[in-house]
Amino acid sequence: MEIQELLEIAIEEDASDIHLTVGKPPTLRIDGRLVSLDGRVLESDDTKNYMKSITSDAHQQLIREVGGTDFGFAYGDMARFRVSVFKQKGSFGMVLRLIPSRLRSLDDIGLPSMVKEHLFKPRGLILITGPTGSGKTSTLATMIDVINNESDSHILTIEDPIEYYHTHKRGVVNQREIGVDVQSFSEALKRGLRQDPDVILVGEMRDLETMEAAITAAETGHLVFATLHTTGAAQTIDRIIDAFPTNQQEQIRSQLSVSVEMVISQQLMPTLSGKGRIAAFELLVTTPSIQNLIRENKTYRITSDLQTGGKFGMQTLDMCLLKLFSEEKISYESMINKCNDQEWIYTKLSAQYGVKK
């Protein structure tokens, strides 16, 4: 099967990923499940040929040097793919992530309308967090598109690789790719502050220098969006603080308390119907109380503020899961498997429906 045929099948089946590895037929991830296509298992020469058909000489050199590479490419006007190529057992393996060609609205994603007002703040740090494959990039792309449509802002994105391409609309969008346009996130952030940005998107805060530069940018009059591989609002704040040396942590707590605007932590769940997936969100909005908890190193009490902060638009992941279950959008098993506090869920179910553990 030619690579073009595989790409078209993935688009037609609305797959999220294509897996190509030796000893298995081409396999798609559809609605969160792996589905192997009919046909023979792939051999080493097959995956090598697939790799060569879409990988530039520069990226092939990277594979030889470090054993893997990531890049994005467009398949005509039909779709874009983010590709991860790697070596395993001496052969090539590949995972191609399908990037939808149509950007969805905040409502389509499932975010409440109050999120929109935070996208037009003059400064601050908005963090999108969650495990790999939880839809962070899609959420960020949607937010950037809202700003691009409705505000005359200069939007600077720093990505590795670029996934969603944004055209200039009411705003001006410049997208820089790590390894192509600039060498690192921290370097791009430092240079970016001299490029008159209003909004900066950092694809991933993966090291101390990048975190430091992002926090500084948020403090100095820019709205900064960034992602982290954390689950939960409190854990996200702790992860950033713990990345710094002990003698700097008090200062970082103080900086974060005034710079963090919002933390959105998300998980993707299989729907009750089995068709498609739905996002569950934990939402933290900075209030004077949240600022004090961050500053005083009492992040363990943030969850309590989330539970009682509904008037500010806040919610815990468990509150969102219970709502999705009540609306018959996810199964009981999915809710219990993904929740953080099963006892809280059982207590609420017992009060609402008389359901016992």
C-alpha positions in Angstrom: 0.0 0.0 0.0 1.4 3.4 -1.0 1.8 6.1 1.6 -0.7 8.3 -0.3 -3.3 5.6 0.0 -2.7 5.2 3.7 -3.0 9.0 4.3 -6.3 9.0 2.4 -7.7 6.1 4.3 -6.8 7.9 7.6 -8.5 11.1 6.5 -11.6 9.2 5.3 -11.9 7.2 8.5 -11.2 10.3 10.7 -8.3 8.5 12.3 -6.2 10.4 14.8 -3.0 8.5 14.1 -1.3 6.1 11.7 1.2 3.6 13.2 3.8 2.0 10.8 6.0 -0.6 12.4 7.7 -3.9 11.5 5.7 -7.0 12.2 2.3 -5.4 12.1 0.0 -4.2 9.2 -0.5 -0.4 8.9 -2.6 0.4 12.0 -5.0 3.4 12.6 -6.1 4.9 15.9 -9.9 5.5 15.5 -11.9 6.9 18.4 -9.0 6.0 20.7 -8.8 2.4 19.6 -6.1 0.8 17.4 -7.5 -0.8 14.2 -5.1 -2.8 11.9 -5.8 -2.5 8.2 -6.3 -5.7 6.1 -3.1 -6.7 4.4 0.3 -8.3 5.1 2.5 -7.3 8.0 5.2 -4.7 7.3 8.8 -5.7 6.9 11.9 -3.6 7.5 12.1 -2.5 3.9 8.5 -1.4 3.9 8.9 1.0 6.9 12.2 2.3 5.4 10.5 3.1 2.1 7.6 4.8 3.9 10.1 6.9 5.9 12.1 7.9 2.8 8.9 8.8 0.9 8.0 11.7 3.2 11.2 12.5 5.2 13.6 15.2 3.9 17.4 14.6 3.7 18.0 16.9 6.7 15.6 14.9 8.9 17.0 11.6 7.7 20.4 12.9 8.8 18.9 13.6 12.2 17.6 10.1 12.5 21.1 8.8 11.7 22.6 11.1 14.4 20.1 10.8 17.2 17.8 7.9 16.3 14.6 9.9 15.6 13.0 13.1 14.4 9.7 15.0 14.3 8.3 17.2 11.5 5.1 18.3 9.9 3.9 18.1 6.3 0.8 18.9 4.2 -0.9 16.3 2.1 -2.2 18.7 -0.6 -5.2 20.6 0.6 -6.7 17.6 2.4 -4.8 17.6 5.7 -1.6 18.2 7.6 0.3 15.5 9.5 2.7 15.6 12.4 5.2 12.8 11.9 7.5 11.1 14.5 10.1 8.8 12.9 12.2 6.6 15.2 14.5 3.5 15.1 13.4 0.4 17.0 15.1 -3.0 16.9 17.3 -1.7 14.1 14.3 -0.8 11.8 12.3 2.3 11.2 9.0 3.0 13.0 6.6 5.9 12.3 3.6 7.5 13.9 1.7 10.1 11.8 -0.8 12.3 13.7 -3.6 13.7 11.6 -4.1 17.4 12.1 -7.7 18.4 11.2 -7.9 20.9 8.4 -10.8 22.7 10.0 -10.4 24.6 13.2 -13.2 24.2 15.6 -14.9 26.7 17.9 -14.5 26.9 21.7 -18.0 25.6 21.9 -17.2 22.6 19.6 -14.3 21.7 21.8 -16.5 21.9 24.9 -15.0 24.9 26.7 -17.4 27.2 28.5 -18.0 30.6 27.0 -16.3 32.4 29.9 -12.9 31.2 28.6 -13.2 33.6 25.6 -13.0 36.7 27.7 -9.6 35.6 29.0 -8.2 35.4 25.5 -8.2 39.2 25.2 -6.4 40.0 28.4 -3.5 42.4 27.9 -1.0 40.2 29.7 -0.7 36.9 31.6 0.1 33.2 31.3 -2.5 30.7 30.1 -1.4 27.1 30.5 -3.0 24.2 28.6 -2.0 20.9 30.2 -2.7 17.2 29.9 -1.1 13.9 28.9 0.1 13.3 25.3 -2.7 13.0 22.9 -5.2 14.9 25.0 -5.9 17.6 22.4 -3.8 20.4 23.9 -2.5 21.5 20.4 -6.1 21.6 19.0 -7.3 23.7 22.0 -4.4 26.1 21.5 -5.0 26.4 17.8 -8.7 27.2 18.4 -7.8 29.9 20.9 -5.2 31.5 18.6 -7.8 31.4 15.8 -10.4 33.3 18.0 -7.8 36.0 18.7 -6.7 36.1 15.1 -10.4 36.6 14.0 -11.4 39.2 16.5 -8.4 41.2 17.5 -5.8 43.2 15.6 -3.0 41.5 17.5 0.5 40.4 16.5 0.5 36.7 17.3 3.9 34.9 17.5 3.9 31.1 17.7 7.0 29.0 18.6 6.4 25.3 17.7 8.1 22.0 17.3 6.9 21.2 14.7 4.3 23.6 13.3 1.0 21.7 13.2 -1.9 24.1 12.4 -1.1 26.7 9.9 -2.7 30.1 10.6 -3.4 32.7 7.9 -3.4 36.4 8.6 -6.9 37.6 9.4 -7.7 40.6 11.6 -4.4 39.8 13.3 -0.9 39.2 12.0 0.4 35.7 12.7 4.1 34.7 12.5 4.9 31.0 13.2 8.5 29.9 14.0 9.5 26.3 13.9 12.3 24.9 16.1 15.1 23.5 14.0 14.0 25.3 10.9 13.5 29.0 11.8 15.1 29.1 15.2 17.2 26.7 17.3 15.3 26.6 20.6 12.2 27.7 22.4 14.2 29.9 24.8 16.1 31.6 22.0 12.8 32.2 20.1 11.2 33.7 23.2 14.1 36.1 23.9 14.2 37.3 20.3 10.4 37.4 20.2 10.2 40.1 22.8 11.8 42.4 20.3 9.3 41.6 17.6 6.4 43.6 19.0 4.2 40.6 19.9 0.9 41.0 21.7 0.3 37.2 22.0 3.0 34.5 22.2 2.3 30.8 21.9 5.1 28.5 23.3 4.5 25.0 22.0 6.0 23.4 25.1 7.7 24.7 28.2 10.2 21.9 28.2 13.2 23.4 30.1 14.0 25.9 32.9 15.2 28.6 30.5 12.0 28.4 28.5 9.8 28.6 31.6 11.8 31.6 32.9 11.4 33.4 29.6 7.7 32.6 29.3 7.0 33.9 32.8 9.0 37.1 32.2 7.1 37.7 28.9 3.8 37.3 30.7 4.9 39.8 33.3 6.0 42.4 30.8 2.8 43.0 28.9 2.3 39.9 26.7 -0.4 37.3 26.7 1.5 34.0 26.7 0.0 30.5 25.9 2.0 27.4 26.8 1.6 23.7 27.3 2.8 21.3 29.9 2.5 17.5 30.2 0.8 17.7 33.7 -2.6 16.6 34.9 -4.4 19.0 37.2 -4.1 22.7 38.0 -2.3 22.3 41.3 0.2 19.9 39.9 0.9 22.3 37.0 1.9 25.1 39.4 4.0 22.7 41.5 5.7 21.4 38.3 6.9 24.8 37.3 8.0 25.8 40.8 9.9 22.5 41.3 11.8 23.0 38.1 13.7 25.9 39.6 16.5 25.7 42.1 15.4 25.9 45.8 16.8 29.4 46.2 14.7 30.7 43.4 11.4 29.1 44.2 10.0 31.8 46.5 10.6 34.4 43.8 9.0 32.1 41.1 5.9 31.6 43.4 5.6 35.3 43.7 5.9 35.8 39.9 3.5 33.0 39.1 0.9 34.3 41.5 0.6 37.5 39.5 1.3 36.2 36.0 -0.9 33.0 35.7 -4.2 34.0 34.2 -5.8 30.5 33.7 -4.9 26.8 33.8 -6.9 24.4 31.6 -6.1 20.8 32.2 -7.8 18.4 29.8 -8.3 14.7 29.2 -9.9 13.0 26.1 -12.6 10.5 26.8 -14.4 7.9 24.7 -18.0 8.8 24.2 -20.8 6.6 25.4 -21.9 6.0 21.8 -18.4 4.7 21.0 -18.1 7.2 18.1 -15.6 10.0 18.6 -14.1 11.3 21.8 -15.0 14.2 24.1 -12.8 16.4 26.3 -13.1 16.8 30.0 -11.6 20.0 31.5 -10.3 21.2 34.9 -10.4 25.0 34.9 -8.5 27.3 37.2 -9.1 31.1 37.0 -6.7 33.2 39.0 -8.4 35.0 41.9 -6.9 36.8 44.9 -7.4 33.6 46.9 -5.6 31.5 44.2 -2.8 34.1 44.1 -2.3 33.8 47.9 -2.2 30.0 47.8 0.5 30.1 45.1 2.5 32.8 46.9 2.2 31.0 50.3 3.1 27.6 48.9 -0.3 26.1 49.7 -1.1 24.7 46.2 -2.6 21.6 47.9 -5.6 23.8 48.8 -6.2 24.8 45.1 -8.6 21.9 44.5 -10.9 23.2 47.3 -11.0 26.7 45.6 -11.8 25.0 42.3 -14.8 23.2 43.9 -16.2 26.4 45.3 -15.2 28.7 42.4 -18.1 28.1 40.1 -19.1 31.8 39.9 -15.6 32.5 38.4 -16.0 29.6 35.9 -13.8 27.2 37.8 -14.3 23.4 38.1 -12.3 20.3 39.0 -11.8 17.5 36.5 -14.1 15.3 38.6 -16.9 17.9 38.5 -16.7 17.9 34.7 -16.6 14.1 34.5 -19.7 13.9 36.7 -21.5 16.4 34.5 -20.6 14.5 31.3 -21.8 11.2 32.9 -25.1 12.9 34.0 -25.6 14.1 30.4 -25.0 10.5 29.2 -22.0 11.5 27.2 -19.5 9.2 28.9 -19.7 5.8 30.6 -19.6 5.2 34.3 -16.4 3.2 33.8 -14.7 6.0 32.0 -15.6 8.5 34.7 -14.3 6.3 37.5 -11.1 5.4 35.6 -10.2 9.1 34.9 -11.4 10.8 38.1 -8.9 12.0 40.7 -11.1 11.4 43.8 -13.4 8.4 43.6 -14.8 8.9 47.0 -16.0 12.4 46.0 -17.7 10.9 42.9 -19.4 8.1 44.9 -20.7 10.7 47.5 -22.2 12.9 44.7 -23.7 9.9 42.9 -25.3 8.7 46.1 -26.8 12.2 46.8 -28.1 12.6 43.3 -29.1 9.2 42.2 -28.9 7.0 45.3 -26.1 5.1 43.6 -23.9 3.1 45.9 -20.2 2.2 45.5 
